């Protein structure tokens, strides 16, 4: 970061020993270490704050892009709800009751008691 070589570090140590003195050197080093630790914590806190702001800005940008794409799709296919399959009638629902023996034999996973995950019926509408 500062590109301090071994000779510069040795010169700094010698000047510090002469100026501070060998008796007070451990206290000075401890104080310097505490200050360096505080500076690192503050810089890390600042950096994480900036990164969070950048992430939020990117998310807002992506949400705006998704909203625009969704709006374009909805404008292109305005009658997509009309293309959805009709709701099942009461007779069809009664025939597919899970407590009837015929329904339990035809359901996948009925013998183990597990149900297969249901998949959505509709897909994207066909192009006009």
PyMOL commands that set and color helices and strands:
alter all, ss='L'
color gray80, all
select helices_A, chain A and resi 6-20+25-76+90-95+101-106
alter helices_A, ss='H'
color red, helices_A
deselect
rebuild
show_as cartoon
